[in-house]
Amino acid sequence: MKLGYDLTIEQAQKLVMTPELIQAIQILQFNTQELDAYVEEQLLVNPVLEHSTAGVSDEDVREDREESFHDAQNQENSSSDTSQEDFDWKEYIRERQYDDISYRQGEYTPDEDRNDPLERYVSSDVTLPEHLLFQLQCCGISDEETRIGEYIIESLDENGYLTSSAKEMAEAVGVSEEEVLAMLSVIQTFDPLGVGASDLAECLLIQLRQQGQLTEIFELVIRDHLKDLAENRLGTIAREMGISTGEVQLISDVIRMLEPKPGRQFASQGETKYIVPDVIVEKIDEEYVVSINDNSTPHLMVSSYYQNLLHSAEKDEALSKYLSDRVNSALWLIKSIEQRKQTIYNVVSAVVRYQKEFFEKGSKYLKTLTLKDIAEEVGIHESTVSRSINGKYMQCCKGVFEIKYFFSAGVAGSAGEGISSNSIKEFIKEIVDKEDQKSPYSDQDMAEMLQEKGIKISRRTVAKYRDEMHILSSSKRKRY
């Protein structure tokens, strides 16, 4: 074996993850909220970037984005040694003839009032403590009692349950335990019924008491058989209490109509985030047309304000280099956002073509679909498909769906076609909705019924899908 040092020349292929490529991958996998947050961050660090404004027409902005995309594409295809030096960024900025409106003071016009939507002036949601404190102020009680009541209300969690005992609250406020219990009994009469309870049983009893339905038999069922009631073991309750199963069924129906979490109907302290569909699918002339929701994508452009810096940049080499770097970064961001839109459009278009029966007939006709199927049709990698559908939503005639909903495994039908697991769940839900509640179908019964429809599926798989849909077992669905 020869040992030593040699100089050799060889060719090798390898993937180099440039910062621009990493940014493009990140932008592709961002959902709408994450993309908006990322763009706002880039607007802060890159002064060349700005949102498109009302002073520029949509057509001008579109043409500018297209030109920016092609300029960046041409730059990418050129050699790495000359791409930065040969492209005249100062000339690029000089050719943009936008009005300098980026830093112009706004002027009031009477038309603004007419165009201002009323939806901007909406009141904030009322929280549970605010709702209870308002009722406390209307009770006509002393200042000391008000102070105790305020502490009790602040001790409730978001569902309306007490987080401290009467003894702990009495020590914290500096009063007797009897005074706390007296104010607690007042608060338990407030709306919503059931607030101020220490556990579920007390919450249910408070509601029945305020509604005038609390009897000894109701109290015994709630205090001693609440777990059996949750498991639908009505026969066990009937035997132990010496009453008929039908009576227990009526009691169960009343209790199940009560609210186990009284405070959840009020606003939470967390921020509410609404789904914004990234893609809209519409049926036009018997064809399904896919379009990107323009409101879900930020509209960016290169700021015209920097035209005023051209003269200084021609004499200042450092300023010229800074402007070139910033414009290069801005154009790459615009290009990445355009590529994101195009990739999502291509993927969703392929999904719509594959799942056309779903849009025509409903969820039961959803086919099995994998990332590999779409990747081969679109001509991209499976990981790219995964990033393009993660956290993205589609609006269509059937509602708003996460795009991942259309990708699911399944089983083979009697004719050899693939049947999606989501379709099987729809069949199971349909069977449960139509069953006799006094004699519900077991998992084995449903498996046999599905086999009659040409869907070969085991009992354990039926149980798995049923659990995923939060459908109770046959013993818990049974009514007496």
N, C-alpha and C positions, 0 to 999 in steps of 0.2 A: 504494500500500500504506500502510495506516494504522499509524503507530507511536505507542505510548503505553501508559499503565497503566490497566487497567479492573478493576472488581470484578464478578465473575460468580459465580453459584450453579449448581452442576451435581451430578448424582447419579452415583456410581461404585461398583462392587462390587469388593472386593479381599479376599484372604485374609490375616487377621492371625494369625500364629503366636504365641499366648500361651504363657507358660511351662508352663501346665497341659496344653495341647495337645501341646507338644513332649514332655512327660513321658509322655503317653498313647501317643504314637507310639513312643517308646523302649521302653516296657514291652511293647508288642505284638511288637516284633521281637526281644526278649530270648529266649534259650533258657532252659531250666530252671536251669542253673548261673548264668548271668548274672543272672536274675531274683532268685535267692536272694542273690547278692552285693549286688545293688542294694537289696533289702529290708533286709538287715543294715546297710547304710550308712545307710538312712533311719531305722532303729531307733536308731542312735547319735545322729543329729542332731535327731530329733523325740521328746522324752520322752513325748508323748501317745500314741504308737503302742506297741503291744505285741502279741506273739503270743497267740493264743487259748490258754487253759490248760486243764488237766484239770479244774479246779474248775468250769468252765462247760460245760454240755452242748453237744453239736454242734448241737442244734436252736436253743438260745439264740444261739449264735454265728451260725448261718445267718440267724436272724431279725434279729440286729443288723446283719449285713452288708447284708441287703435294705433295712432301714430307713435305714441309712447311705447306700446307693445312691440311694434315692428322695429322701432329704433333699438330697443333693448335686445330684440332677437338678433338683429344684424350685428350688434356689438358682441353678443355671445358667440356668434359663429365666426367672428374674426379671430385672428391669432392673439394669444394672451400677451405677447410682447408689445403690441401696438394698439390694443383695444382702448386703453385709457388715453394715450397721447393723441391718436389720430382723430378721435371724435371731438368735435369742437362744441363743447357744452355752452360756451358764450353765444355762439351762433344759434344753437338750439333755443336758448332762452329768448334771444333777440327776435327770432321768427314768430314767437307766440305773441299775438297782438290783442291780448285780453285787456279789458279795462282794469285799471288798478283799483279794485274794490275791496281788496283784502284788509286794508287798514283804514278804510273810510268810515267816518263817523256816521251812524245811522240817523236818518231823518224821519220824523213822524209824518205819516200821511193819513187822511181820514179813512181811506180804504182799509187800513189795517184793522179797524174795529169791526168792519163788516166781514173781513176774512178770518178773524180770530175765532177759532172754534170754541164752543161752550165746554167741550170735553176737557179743556185745559183747567177749568175752574171747578174741580170736583172736591168734595169734602173728604177728609181722611176718615178711615174706618175707625169705629169705636171699639176700644179694647174692653175686655171683661172687667178689669179694675175700674175703668172710667164709668162703665155702665152701673156697677154696684155702688160706687161713691156718689153718683147722682141720686140714686134711690136713698142712700143713707142721709143725704142732706135734706130730703123731703120728709124725714121721719118725725121732726119736731122734738129731738132729744137734746140732752144737755151737752155741754162742751166736753165733759169727761167721758160720757158715753160715746160721743163722736170720735174722740181720740182712740178709744178701745176698738170701736168698729172699723176705723181706718187701718189699725194694725192687723185686725183679723183679715180684712180684705187683701191687704198686701201680703198676707201669709198664704194665700191661695195659689195653687199652680195654674197652668194654662187651661187645665180641664175643669177647674173649679173645686178641687179637693184641697183640704187642709194639709199643710206641710209641717205644722207644729201642733203639739198637744195643748190642751187648755192650760195645763200647769206651766208649760214653757212660755206661753203667751202672757200669762198673768205675771210671771217673774220679769219678763221683758218690759211690760208696760208699768209695773209697779202697783198692781191692783190685786184684789182677791180673785180666786178661781171662779167663785160664784158670779162675780160681775162679768167675767169673760163669757161664761156659759149663757148668761142672760142676753148679752149682745149677740152671741152666736145664734141663739134661737131666733132673734129678730132677723139676722142676715139670711137665715135659712128659709125665710118666707119671701125673699127677693126673687125677682126674675133674673136668670132662668131658674126654674125649679130644680132643686138638687144641689145647689152650690153650698159650700160649707160643710160637706160630709167628710168623714175621715176615711171611709172605705166605700166600696160599691154597694154593699148591703144597706148601709145608712142612706146613701144617695137615693136608692130605689124607694126606701121607706119614706123619705122626705117628700118625694114626688107623689106617692100614693096618698100620703096624709094631706097634702095641700089640695089634691084633687078630690078629696072626700071619699076615696075608694079603699082606704086602709081598714082591713078587718083582721081578726085574730088569725084566720087561716092564711091570709096573705103574708102576715108577719112570720108565721111559723115556716112557711115555704121559703121565704127569703133568708131567714136567719139560719135554718137547719139544712136546707136542701138546694142551695143555690148552685152548687157544683153539679148535682144530679140534673138540675134544670138545664144547665149549659150543655150537658152530655145527652140531653133528651131522654133520660131514664125516667120517663113519666110513670111507668109501671112500678118501679121501686118506690117512688114517692107515694103513689096511691096505696100500696100495701102498708107502708110504715105509718101513714096518716089515717088509714081506715076509710078512705073515700074512693070514689070511682075514678077510673082513668080519664073519662070524659071531663070530670070536674077539674082535674089537674091540667088537662089540655086548655080549658078556658082560662085558668089562672096563668098558665104559661103564656098564652096569647096576650093577656093584659100586660104582664111584666115585660115581655119582649117589645112592647110598644113604647116603653119608657126610654129615656135618654141616659146612657151610662156615662157620658162625658158632657155635662151641661155647658162647659165653657168653650167647647170646640167650635161653636157657631160664631164666635167673635173673632176679631182680627188677631192674628199672632204678631209677635214683635219682630219676626223675621221678614226679610224682603221677599215679596212675591215676584217670581219670574215667569213671564208668559211665553208660551211657545210661539215662535215666529216661523212659519213654514219656509223652507229654503227653495222649494220647487212647487209649482202649481201645474196640475194635470187637468186639462179641459177636453171635453168631447166636442169636436167641431167637424161637421159633415161626415159623421160616422168614423172619424179618426180621432185618436187621442193625441193631443198636442201638448208637449212638455215645454214649459217656460220657467226661467229662473225668476224668483221673486226679487225684483229690483230693490225693494225696501229692506231686504235682508243683507244686502251687500254694500259696504261703504263706497262712496264715490270720491275718489281722490284725484288730485291734479297737481301740477307743479305751479307754485305760487308766482303770479305775475309781478309781485312786489320786487322780486330780485332782478327785474330788468333795470331798476334804478342803480343797481350795484355793478352794472357791466363796465362802466367807465373806470371805476376804481379797480375792478378785477383785472382789467387789461394792464394796469401798471403795477399791481400788487400780486406777486407770484403766489404768496401764501394764501391770499384770499381767493385767487383763481383756483388753486388746488382744492381749497375747502369747498367752494361751490361745485366743482366737478364731482367730488366725493359725495356730497349731499344729493345732488341731482341723480347720480348713478344709483344711490341707495333708494331714492324715491321711485325711480323708474322700475327698479327691480321689484319693489313692493307692489306697485301697480300691476306689473306683469304677473306676479305670483297670485294676486287676487283674481285676475282675468283667467289664469290657468285653472284656479280652483273652480270658478264658475263653469268653465268648459268641461272639466273632468266630471263634476257632479251632473251636468247636463247629459253627457254621454252615458254615464252609468245608469241614471234614472230612465233615459230613453230605452236602453236595453232591458231594464226591469219591466217597463210598461209593455214592451213588445212581448216579453216572455209571460207576463201575468195578465194578459188581456182578458181572460175569462173572469178573473177576479173583478175587474172594473165593469164587466157586463152582467155577471150573475151573483156576485157576492163572495163572502169569505170562505164558503164551503168549497169553492172552486180554485182555491189557492194551490199552486203547484210547488213541489220541492224545488229549491233553488239554492245553489252554493256560490261562494265567491269565485270559485274556479270557472263556473259557467259564464259569468259576466266578464271575468278577466279575459277569457279566450275570445269572447265576442267583441269586446271593446279594444282589445290589443294592449292591455296594460297588466301590471303585476297584481296578484291577489292582495298584497298589502296596500296597494294604492286604492283598490276597491274598498277595502276595509276602512281606510282613513276617510274616504269620500262619503261613506254612509254613516259613520259614527257620529251620533248626536244630531243628525240632519233629519228634517221632517218634510213630508209631502202632503199637500192639500189636494184632494180629489173629490169626486162626486160622492164617495163613500165616507168622507170625513178626513181627519188629519191623522196620519200614521207616521211613525218613525220608519225610515227607509229600511232599517234592519228587520222590520216586521215581515217584509216580503222574502227574506232569506231564512229558510228553515229546512230542517231535515224532515223525513217522513217515512212512509212505507209504500210498497208497491201495491197498486190496485189490481183487480182481477184481470184488467185488460193490459197490464204491464206498465201503465202510466204511474208516475210518482204522485203521491197524495201528501200534501204538507201536513205537518203536525198541527198547525193552526186550523186547517180544515177539519181535522179529526176532532179538535176541541169544539168546533162549532157543531158538529154532529152530536157530540156528547151533551152539550148544552141544550140542544134541541130535544134530545131524548128525555133529559131531566125536566124540562119545562112542560112536556106533554104527559109525564107519568102520573099515575094515580098516587096521590100523597099518602093514602092509607096503606098502599102496598108499593113502595118505591123499588126501582130496579137496583139490583146489586151490580157490582163491577163485572161479575161473570155474565150476568144477563146482558149488560151493555156490550160486552165483547162479542157475544153471539149475535146481537142485533147488528153490530158493525160488520161482522163477517157476512151477513146476509146482503149487505150493501156492497160487498166486494172488497172490504177493508180488513185484511188479516192482521189482527192485533191481539195481544195477550191481556189477561185480566190485570196483571201488574202494571202494564203500560196504561191501561184505562185509569187505574188508581192514581198513577203518576200525573196524567193530564188533568184528572179531576181535582187533585190537590193544587196544581198550578193555577186552576181557575177558582180556587177557594170554594169549591162545592163540597158540602158535607157528605159523609158516608150515608148509606141507605138507612142505617139504624138511627142516625141523627136527623134525617130528613122525614122520617115517618111521623104521621099525625094520627091521633087516636079519636 
